[in-house]
Structures are given as structure tokens and as C-alpha cells.
Amino acid sequence: MPSRDAEKMTTQQSERMPKARVVRLGGREIIVSESQHLNFWADISHRSMTASWLSFIAGAALVFVAFNAIFALFYWIADQPISNVPEGAYIDYLYFSIETLSTAGYGDMHPQTHYGHFVAAVELFTGIFSMSLMTGLIFARFSRPSARLLFADHPVISSHEGKPTLMIRFVNERHNIIGNATAKLWLLRNEVSLEGGSFRRFYELALVRSEHPALALSWTLYHVLDEQSPLYGLNAEDFAAADVSLVAVVSGYDVVAAQTIHARKSYDYPAIRFGQRYADILERAEDGRLRIDYARFHETLDG
């Protein structure tokens, strides 16, 4: 039986063990690494850029409140460092801290001792620094290039030009021009080596057309399932046995934002539909212009 000290040591080690880092690919969770000691503040810039807007704003508000609460405490413990504070109430020092940290300075309360001036000076520097940092982060989040490409929910495999073909459709939702658009399609599947070991291998699937000069409407990627294709001769059961995943990557130059944008979409094998084709979404209006019917964008038909 293990001793209590040994059990306690094991418990402490388990509590100190960092959580596994996880990344999502194709709707599933893939473990990236375990027992990796990554300090929270070591990559705070990346965390600030990748957090959701709700988390980002909530975190900024929490830091703002914490800073003000700390500086208000410094004012509160001293002997009347700020003028016009009724009975030295903490809440009034908190209001003064908010005015100082935000550099608003309404003027009804102001430092009246050397201690008060010193704390206010430190808080002013903190406020200017934090506001500059927040401005930069918000600008970086807004100016980060992003593509508005809508991918079909399901890749399809059916006959195209008389050959079995894997197809993935997507559309530019912004209806602007993406110049020199390029696309790549990757296959990920489980394989067994000659030694009997299992590993996951990826292949780049050849596309009939991998470039588009001016992407404004829809684009369908075609991969012919011929003898050169890693998917040649495979059926739905083979896809499931190999745990097949597909990853489509599209990049191009957004002429409005004057930036290079990227988009990615992952599919697991259950999303692939065999013997199906996409419903037609392009039609010509009476005035001669092309019209896209988004109501049928994800629709697939037998064929």
C-alpha cells in the first residue's frame, strides 16, 4: 500500500500537470501535445488575437476593473491624498481612479499630497500604456484579413465529364473580386506501414483547375478519381475504414481590402456523399445578369 506522503505527492504532481493542448480539424479534436508547460503570459499576444470578441472584451473589462481597484486601494490606505473625497470613502477613490486611468480628469477631485501625486502619476502612465496597447490590439483584430467564403456542407462524388470525380463547391459571399485565387485539396487518411505501425498520411489531390483569375461568384473544385488518385477504387466503406478527411485551402488577393486572404474548410468522411451532385444555383435573370440562389447552395441531388 502506498504511503500517504506518496499519495499526496502524486496528487500534487497531477494538479501541477498542464492540460493537453487540443486543436480541431475536420470537426474532431486532435491532441497536439500533453505535459507542455506553456506560460499564459508567454503568448498573450496570440491569445488576444485568437480569442472571441466576447472573451476579448470581457478580459479587457476585467483588467480595467482590477487596475482601478488596486489603485483605489493605494489612495484609500493613505491620509487624504485626494481632495474633495467625502469621509474618505473607497468608492469615491475608485471613481477618481477610473477618471485618472482613463485620462478623463473631471477636475472635482485631484491629488493634494506628494503621495497622491506619485500614485496618480504611476496610474496615468499605466493608463496611457494600457490604452495604447488596447488600441493596437483592437486595430490588429479589425485589420486582420479574412475571407468570406461559404463552402458546401458536403463534398460529393459522382460522374463529371464521364469520369468519377470528387467535387467541393464554395462561393464568395462578399461578391467582390478575389484576384489570382488558388486552391489546394488535401487528403488525410490512416495507413499501416510495412512494419505494422499505424500512422496518418496526407496527400495533395490534383485538381482539374487550381487557379481562378477573378473569383466573384462560385467555384467548384474537381478531383478526378483515376489511377493516379489516392482515392481510386475506394467506396464509402473504404473511406470509413481509413478515417478519410479532406481539407480545402483557398487563398487570393482581395482587391477591396488590398490584402491576401485565406480560407480553409475541413470535412470528415461521413460528410462525403457518394452518387450525388450539387443542385444548380446559377440562373440568368430577365435583365441578363447571373443570379445565385443561396437557398439551394448546400442541396445535393441523385446523379
N, C-alpha and C positions, 0 to 999 in steps of 0.2 A: 504494500500500500504506500503511495507517495505521501511524503510529509506535508504538513500544512504550509511550510515555507516554500516547498517546491510548487505546490498548487498556486500559492499566492504569486510566485514569480512568473508562472505560466500565464496566469490571468493578467498580470501587469504587461507582459510582453504582447499578449493578444490585444490589449487595449491600445498599446502604442503602435501596433501594426497598421500601416496605412491601408486604406481601402484600394481595391483594384481599380485601375483606370479603364474605362469602358468607352468604346466608340461604336456607333450604329452604322451598319452597312446593309442596305437592302432590307430595312425594316427589322433586322435582328441585331442583337448585341454580341459584339466580338470582344473578348478580353484582350486588352492591349498589353498590360503589364500588371504584375502583382508585387507587393512589397517595395514599391518605388517611393522613396522619400522625396517628395516634391513640396517645398515650402509654398504656402499660399501666396506670400508676398513676392516670391521669386518670379512669378509670371503674371503679376497683377494687370499689366497692360493687355495681355492676351485675354485674360478673364473679363476685363472691362469691355473689350471689343466683341467677344462672343456671347456674352450674357444677353438674355432677352431685355427688351426695353423696360418691362415691368421690374425685373430684377435690378437693372442698372439704376433706374430712378429710385427704387426703394433703398438700394445700397447707398446712393448719394445722399438721400434724405437722412438715413441712419448716421452717416458720418457727420453730416451737418449738425444734427441734434447732439451727437456725442461731443463734438468740439465745443459747442456753445455751453453745454452742461459743465464741462471741465473748466472752461474759462470763467463761467459764472461762479463756480466754487472758489476759484482763486480770489475773485473780488469779494465774495461773501465772508471768507475767513479773515479778511483784513479789517482795519479800523476805519470805516467810512472812506474808502478810496475813491468813491464816485459821489458826486454831488446830486442833490435832489432825489435821493432814494428814501422813500418813506419807511422809517423804522428798520432800515437795512434788510428788507425782505429779499429772500433768494430769488423769487420770481421776477422782481424788478432788475436784479443783476443779470438774470437770464435774458430779459428784454434788451438790456444795454449790450450784452454780449452779442446778441443777434444783430443789433444795429452796427456794432463795431466790425464783426466778422464779415458782414455783407457790405461794409464800407458805406452804409446809408447815412449814419450820423445825424439824427434829427436835431440834436443840439440841446434838448431839455435836460439831459444827463451828460456829464463829462467828467473826466478824471480830475481830482483835486489834490492828489498826493503824488510823490515820486513813485511810490509803489503802484498806484493806479495807472500812472502814465507808462510805466515799464510794462505792466501786463497788457495794457491796451496796445502798445507798440508791437509786442510779440503777437497779439491777436490780429492786428492789422496786417502784419507780414504773412501770417498764416492764411488770412482771408484772401489776400491778393494772390498768393501762391496757389491756393486751392481753386480759386475762381479761374485762374489761367489754365490750370490743369483740367478742370471740368470743361472749359470752353474748347480746349484742344480735343478732348475725348468725344464730346458731342459732335464737333465738326468732322472728326475722323469717322464716326459712325454714320453720319449723314452722307459724307462724300465717298464712302466705300462703294466701289462699283458693284452692281448687282443686276442680274438678268431676270427678266420676267418671261421665262419660257414655260409653257404649260405642256407637260408630257402626258401622253395617253396612259390610262391606268393599266393597260395590258399590252405587252408585245404579242404579236400574232405570227403564226407560221401557216402559210398557205402557198398556193401556186401563184407566181408572178412571172410574166413573160415565159410561161411554160416550164418554169423551174421552181422547185420548193425553195421558199425564201422566208427568212426571218425579217420582220418589219417592226419598226418603232416610229411612232408619229409624235411630233411636237409642233407647237405653234408659238410665234412671237406675240405675246399679249399686248405689248405696247404699240404695235403697228408702226414702229419706226423702222429705220434701216439698220441692220447689223451687217456691216461690210466684212468681206473676207471671212465669213463664218466657216469654221472647220468642226468636224465631228469625228469622234472615235467611239468604237463599241468594243467593250471588253467582256470576255467570258471568264468566270471563276468557277472551278469545279474541283471536287475531291478526286484524287487519283492514288493508286497504290504503286510504290516503287518495286523494282525487281527484288529488293531485299524484304519486301512485305510491309514496309512502313507506309503509313497514310499521310498524305500532305495535300495542301490546296494549291493548285497551279492556276495561273491566269494566262489567257491568250488574247491577242488583239484580233478581232474579227474583221476581215476585209469587207469594205463597203463598196457598193456599186458606184456611189458618189460620196466622197468625204468632204467636199468643199462646196460652198454656196457663195456666189459673188455678192448677193444683196438679199439677205433673209428679211422679208417683211411679213409674209403670211405663214403658211405651214410648210413643213419639210418632213418627209418620211425617209428614214434610213433603211436601206435594203442590204441584207447579207444573204448571198446565195448559198444554200446548203449542198454544195457539190463535194467532189472527192477531196478538195483542198481544205474544206471546212472542218474544224474540230468537232462540229455537231453533225457531221454527215452520218446518216443512217440511224440516228437516235430517235426514240419515241418518248412519250410522256413518262413512261416507267423508267427509262434510262436517265432522263433529266432528274427525276426524284432520287434515284439511286446515287447519282453523282452530286447531288445537292447543288444544282446549277444556279448560278446567279449571273445577271447581266448588269453592266454599268455603262450608261451612255454619258459621254462628256462632250459638251459643246462650248466653243469659245468664239469670240468675234469682236469687232470694233463697233461700239455704239457711237454712231455719228452725232447724236444729240449730246450725250454726256462727254464725248471725246475721250472715252476710256475703253480699255479692253475688258470685256465681261466674260464670266464663266458660269456654266450651269452644269449640274450633274443629276442624274436620276438612276436609281438602283432598282432592280427587280429580282425577286426570288422565283424559283421555278413554278410555284403554284399560280403566279400571276400570268404565266405564258399560256396562251390559248392556241391549241392546235386545230387546224382546219377552219380557221376563222380569218376574216378580212375586215378592214376598217370600213365603216359607213362613210359615204361620200359627204363631205362637209362644204365643198366649194360649189357655188352655183352663180350664175350670172344674172344680175338684176336687169330690170327693164331698161335702165339707163346705160347698160353695157358694162357696169362695174362688177368686179367679183365680190361675192358676199360669203362670209364664213358663218356657218351655223354651229355655234358652240354647244347647242343643246345635244348634238349628235357626235361631239368630238370623241368621247370615250366609247361610243357604241361600236360593237363588232357584230358581224353577220356571218352566217354559214357560207363557206365558199373556199 
